[in-house]
Amino acid sequence: MEFYILIPLPLIAFSILIKYGLTTYFIEPRSQPIRLNRKRQKLYVYNYKQPWQPWRKAITRISVYNWADIHGEVHFESTPGIRGYHLYGALCEPGTHQVVERFVLAKEWGEREQLNQIWSYLCMYMQHDDELPPPREAGTPDFWQPRKADAWPEAMERESTTISQV
């Protein structure tokens, strides 16, 4: 009699594990999307922090920065699970190099030069330089596609995709 009661337990545990895996893959945010608005000279960063408890929802925060106050930094990190070069945006106090806040722009690249090229491309784009070099590969990478989990609030969506009304 007790044996028949134990049979559904692994099925329940397996279904909970599958639900958590699908939720993590399709619903939870995985990256930190950014938006560049060169007409307003603003950078919009979609930050999130995943709590260590897998059942809790990620905490999201959308930050807006003036492009003139942003500097690029490339660091090599060798901590377990986060090995490689990372491109950080450093928010500095206006007119100085005193860092107030850092945020990830790109991470886990094998070569430092790739991150330097990304930063150069961002700078050229924000300076309205139309002589941008052609991309190495045509098309948009799959990991750049927006996801439903990365939904911007309506007001931020409108501000980050339009020019200022002066």
TORRORO-916526 format. One record per residue (C-alpha): residue number from 1; residue in one letter; z, y, x. Coordinates in steps of 0.02 Angstrom, whole numbers, padded with zeros to 5 digits. Layout:
<sites>
SITE_num_residu_zz_yy_xx
SITE_NUM_A_Z_Y_X
...
</sites>
This chain:
<sites>
SITE_num_residu_zz_yy_xx
SITE_1_M_00000_00000_00000
SITE_2_E_00045_00124_00139
SITE_3_F_-00116_00084_00231
SITE_4_Y_-00223_00150_00087
SITE_5_I_-00128_00315_00088
SITE_6_L_-00169_00345_00273
SITE_7_I_-00358_00322_00254
SITE_8_P_-00394_00496_00178
SITE_9_L_-00292_00590_00311
SITE_10_P_-00426_00580_00449
SITE_11_L_-00558_00632_00322
SITE_12_I_-00456_00784_00271
SITE_13_A_-00424_00831_00453
SITE_14_F_-00609_00809_00496
SITE_15_S_-00665_00916_00348
SITE_16_I_-00544_01056_00398
SITE_17_L_-00611_01049_00576
SITE_18_I_-00792_01058_00514
SITE_19_K_-00751_01206_00400
SITE_20_Y_-00667_01299_00545
SITE_21_G_-00816_01264_00660
SITE_22_L_-00944_01324_00533
SITE_23_T_-00842_01479_00493
SITE_24_T_-00824_01520_00676
SITE_25_Y_-01010_01496_00709
SITE_26_F_-01085_01584_00557
SITE_27_I_-00955_01711_00497
SITE_28_E_-00841_01768_00639
SITE_29_P_-00911_01901_00757
SITE_30_R_-00959_01838_00929
SITE_31_S_-01022_01988_01023
SITE_32_Q_-00990_02174_01025
SITE_33_P_-01147_02256_00958
SITE_34_I_-01183_02433_01010
SITE_35_R_-01296_02567_00938
SITE_36_L_-01371_02711_01033
SITE_37_N_-01417_02869_00939
SITE_38_R_-01508_02980_01061
SITE_39_K_-01534_03122_00936
SITE_40_R_-01345_03140_00915
SITE_41_Q_-01309_03082_01095
SITE_42_K_-01181_02958_01027
SITE_43_L_-01139_02778_01068
SITE_44_Y_-01069_02668_00928
SITE_45_V_-00972_02513_00981
SITE_46_Y_-00923_02374_00862
SITE_47_N_-00764_02305_00942
SITE_48_Y_-00669_02156_00879
SITE_49_K_-00521_02056_00938
SITE_50_Q_-00501_01875_00887
SITE_51_P_-00317_01828_00863
SITE_52_W_-00260_01669_00949
SITE_53_Q_-00225_01591_00779
SITE_54_P_-00392_01519_00721
SITE_55_W_-00354_01544_00536
SITE_56_R_-00331_01733_00551
SITE_57_K_-00477_01852_00531
SITE_58_A_-00541_01951_00680
SITE_59_I_-00479_02131_00692
SITE_60_T_-00628_02250_00698
SITE_61_R_-00634_02429_00758
SITE_62_I_-00789_02538_00769
SITE_63_S_-00781_02673_00901
SITE_64_V_-00894_02823_00925
SITE_65_Y_-00916_02900_01097
SITE_66_N_-01010_03050_01167
SITE_67_W_-01143_02985_01286
SITE_68_A_-01104_03121_01415
SITE_69_D_-00928_03049_01436
SITE_70_I_-00986_02870_01469
SITE_71_H_-01009_02795_01643
SITE_72_G_-01068_02619_01684
SITE_73_E_-00964_02499_01789
SITE_74_V_-01012_02326_01850
SITE_75_H_-00871_02206_01891
SITE_76_F_-00865_02025_01947
SITE_77_E_-00735_01921_01858
SITE_78_S_-00687_01745_01908
SITE_79_T_-00554_01702_01780
SITE_80_P_-00574_01532_01696
SITE_81_G_-00701_01542_01556
SITE_82_I_-00758_01719_01600
SITE_83_R_-00849_01696_01765
SITE_84_G_-00988_01814_01815
SITE_85_Y_-01037_01996_01818
SITE_86_H_-00996_02111_01673
SITE_87_L_-01061_02283_01629
SITE_88_Y_-00926_02397_01560
SITE_89_G_-00942_02567_01481
SITE_90_A_-00804_02679_01545
SITE_91_L_-00754_02824_01432
SITE_92_C_-00699_02966_01545
SITE_93_E_-00614_03130_01507
SITE_94_P_-00749_03265_01489
SITE_95_G_-00807_03332_01657
SITE_96_T_-00705_03206_01760
SITE_97_H_-00709_03025_01814
SITE_98_Q_-00534_02991_01744
SITE_99_V_-00558_02832_01640
SITE_100_V_-00478_02835_01468
SITE_101_E_-00548_02673_01397
SITE_102_R_-00666_02531_01445
SITE_103_F_-00774_02422_01334
SITE_104_V_-00897_02282_01368
SITE_105_L_-01083_02322_01360
SITE_106_A_-01150_02158_01432
SITE_107_K_-01063_02007_01505
SITE_108_E_-01082_01845_01598
SITE_109_W_-01241_01879_01691
SITE_110_G_-01277_01785_01850
SITE_111_E_-01345_01931_01949
SITE_112_R_-01278_02105_01971
SITE_113_E_-01453_02178_01978
SITE_114_Q_-01487_02127_01797
SITE_115_L_-01338_02230_01738
SITE_116_N_-01392_02378_01845
SITE_117_Q_-01563_02370_01760
SITE_118_I_-01483_02365_01588
SITE_119_W_-01378_02519_01629
SITE_120_S_-01529_02611_01700
SITE_121_Y_-01629_02569_01543
SITE_122_L_-01489_02635_01430
SITE_123_C_-01479_02797_01531
SITE_124_M_-01667_02822_01525
SITE_125_Y_-01670_02791_01338
SITE_126_M_-01531_02915_01303
SITE_127_Q_-01616_03048_01411
SITE_128_H_-01770_03039_01297
SITE_129_D_-01874_02968_01440
SITE_130_D_-02028_02892_01362
SITE_131_E_-02084_02816_01527
SITE_132_L_-01977_02661_01503
SITE_133_P_-02031_02509_01603
SITE_134_P_-02107_02365_01505
SITE_135_P_-01986_02224_01464
SITE_136_R_-01994_02065_01567
SITE_137_E_-02017_01959_01412
SITE_138_A_-02102_02015_01252
SITE_139_G_-02010_02004_01087
SITE_140_T_-01828_02016_01041
SITE_141_P_-01708_01883_01106
SITE_142_D_-01628_01777_00971
SITE_143_F_-01452_01829_01024
SITE_144_W_-01497_02012_00986
SITE_145_Q_-01525_01976_00802
SITE_146_P_-01395_02057_00688
SITE_147_R_-01276_01939_00599
SITE_148_K_-01188_01957_00432
SITE_149_A_-01021_01955_00523
SITE_150_D_-01071_02114_00614
SITE_151_A_-01082_02221_00457
SITE_152_W_-01059_02406_00491
SITE_153_P_-00969_02512_00360
SITE_154_E_-01090_02610_00251
SITE_155_A_-01042_02782_00319
SITE_156_M_-01057_02722_00500
SITE_157_E_-01222_02637_00461
SITE_158_R_-01292_02800_00395
SITE_159_E_-01223_02906_00538
SITE_160_S_-01279_02790_00678
SITE_161_T_-01458_02773_00614
SITE_162_T_-01498_02953_00566
SITE_163_I_-01513_03120_00653
SITE_164_S_-01386_03258_00628
SITE_165_Q_-01415_03384_00489
SITE_166_V_-01385_03554_00566
</sites>
